[in-house]
């Protein structure tokens, strides 16, 4: 995605928090020590996204807050930035390429993450992620 991004006039209410790299590791530590049974999560290599009610979202230094965009609910974006192109058209183009699934799009670093595998953020899931990331 080479489109220019811009600040939004009215930030979105956060529905998720994402950590990348070391920030993902820190976010994992936070949720391990303070479980959030009402939240859901998805992880990839060096990426951890936790979704839920704003009051339930964990925090770690360096995380980004994200939410579904107003114009296209299946497209999640940072709460304070968005691509400069029409969001409904962008969402349709991404859906054609990646199927009808919710997707998270980040600017920095450029990232497109499927939200189709969000799972409950429970002890079993956390244990699996710790093992996968070599923290067991």
C-alpha positions as CSV (number, residue, x, y, z in Angstrom):
1,X,0.0,0.0,0.0
2,X,1.7,3.1,-1.2
3,X,-1.2,5.5,-0.5
4,X,-0.5,8.4,1.7
5,X,-2.1,8.4,5.1
6,X,-3.5,11.3,7.0
7,X,-4.7,12.1,10.5
8,X,-8.4,11.8,11.1
9,X,-10.5,14.7,12.3
10,X,-12.3,12.6,14.9
11,X,-10.4,9.6,16.3
12,X,-12.3,6.3,16.4
13,X,-13.2,4.7,19.7
14,X,-10.6,1.9,20.3
15,X,-11.8,-1.7,19.8
16,X,-8.4,-3.3,19.7
17,X,-4.8,-2.8,20.6
18,X,-1.8,-4.1,18.6
19,X,1.8,-4.6,19.4
20,X,4.6,-5.3,17.0
21,X,8.0,-6.8,17.7
22,X,9.2,-6.0,21.2
23,X,5.9,-4.2,21.9
24,X,4.0,-7.5,21.1
25,X,6.2,-9.3,23.6
26,X,5.4,-6.6,26.2
27,X,1.7,-6.8,25.4
28,X,1.9,-10.6,25.9
29,X,3.4,-10.1,29.3
30,X,0.7,-7.7,30.3
31,X,-2.2,-10.0,29.3
32,X,-0.4,-13.0,30.9
33,X,-0.3,-11.2,34.3
34,X,-3.8,-9.6,34.0
35,X,-6.1,-12.0,32.0
36,X,-8.9,-10.5,30.0
37,X,-11.6,-13.2,29.6
38,X,-13.9,-10.9,27.6
39,X,-11.2,-10.1,25.0
40,X,-10.2,-12.0,21.8
41,X,-6.8,-12.1,20.2
42,X,-4.9,-13.1,17.1
43,X,-1.1,-13.4,16.7
44,X,1.4,-13.7,13.9
45,X,5.1,-13.6,13.9
46,X,6.0,-10.7,16.1
47,X,2.4,-9.4,16.1
48,X,-0.2,-9.5,18.8
49,X,-3.7,-8.0,18.5
50,X,-6.2,-7.9,21.3
51,X,-9.8,-6.8,20.7
52,X,-12.6,-6.0,23.1
53,X,-14.4,-3.2,24.9
54,X,-12.2,-0.1,25.2
55,X,-12.2,-0.4,29.0
56,X,-10.9,-4.0,28.8
57,X,-8.1,-3.4,26.4
58,X,-4.6,-3.9,27.8
59,X,-1.9,-1.3,27.5
60,X,1.9,-1.5,27.0
61,X,4.3,1.2,26.0
62,X,4.3,1.5,22.2
63,X,1.0,-0.2,21.3
64,X,-1.4,1.2,18.7
65,X,-5.1,1.4,19.2
66,X,-7.3,0.2,16.3
67,X,-11.0,0.1,15.4
68,X,-13.3,-0.7,12.5
69,X,-13.5,2.3,10.1
70,X,-16.8,4.1,9.9
71,X,-17.1,3.8,6.1
72,X,-16.3,0.0,5.9
73,X,-16.7,-2.0,9.1
74,X,-14.7,-5.0,7.9
75,X,-11.6,-2.7,7.5
76,X,-9.8,-2.0,10.8
77,X,-7.4,1.0,11.0
78,X,-5.5,2.9,13.6
79,X,-7.8,5.1,15.6
80,X,-6.0,8.3,14.6
81,X,-4.8,7.7,11.0
82,X,-6.3,6.5,7.7
83,X,-5.3,6.1,4.1
84,X,-5.9,9.1,1.9
85,X,-8.0,7.1,-0.6
86,X,-11.8,6.4,-0.3
87,X,-12.1,3.8,2.4
88,X,-15.1,2.0,1.0
89,X,-13.3,1.5,-2.3
90,X,-10.1,0.3,-0.5
91,X,-12.1,-2.1,1.6
92,X,-13.8,-3.6,-1.6
93,X,-10.4,-3.9,-3.3
94,X,-8.9,-5.7,-0.3
95,X,-12.0,-8.0,-0.1
96,X,-11.6,-9.0,-3.7
97,X,-7.9,-9.9,-3.0
98,X,-8.3,-11.5,0.4
99,X,-11.9,-12.7,0.6
100,X,-14.7,-11.4,2.7
101,X,-13.0,-11.3,6.0
102,X,-12.2,-8.5,8.4
103,X,-8.7,-7.1,7.9
104,X,-6.5,-4.7,9.8
105,X,-4.4,-2.3,7.8
106,X,-1.5,-0.4,9.4
107,X,0.6,2.4,8.0
108,X,3.9,2.0,9.9
109,X,5.0,-0.6,9.6
110,X,2.9,-1.5,6.5
111,X,0.8,-4.5,7.7
112,X,-2.3,-6.3,6.5
113,X,-3.6,-8.7,9.2
114,X,-6.6,-11.0,8.9
115,X,-8.9,-10.9,11.8
116,X,-10.8,-14.0,10.8
117,X,-8.9,-16.1,13.4
118,X,-9.7,-14.1,16.6
119,X,-9.9,-16.4,19.5
120,X,-10.8,-16.0,23.2
121,X,-7.9,-14.7,25.1
122,X,-7.7,-17.5,27.6
123,X,-5.0,-19.4,29.5
124,X,-4.8,-22.1,26.9
125,X,-4.4,-19.7,24.0
126,X,-1.8,-17.7,26.0
127,X,0.2,-20.9,26.7
128,X,0.2,-21.9,23.1
129,X,1.4,-18.4,22.0
130,X,4.2,-18.4,24.7
131,X,5.4,-21.8,23.3
132,X,5.2,-20.5,19.7
133,X,7.2,-17.4,20.6
134,X,9.7,-19.5,22.6
135,X,8.6,-18.1,26.0
136,X,7.4,-21.3,27.6
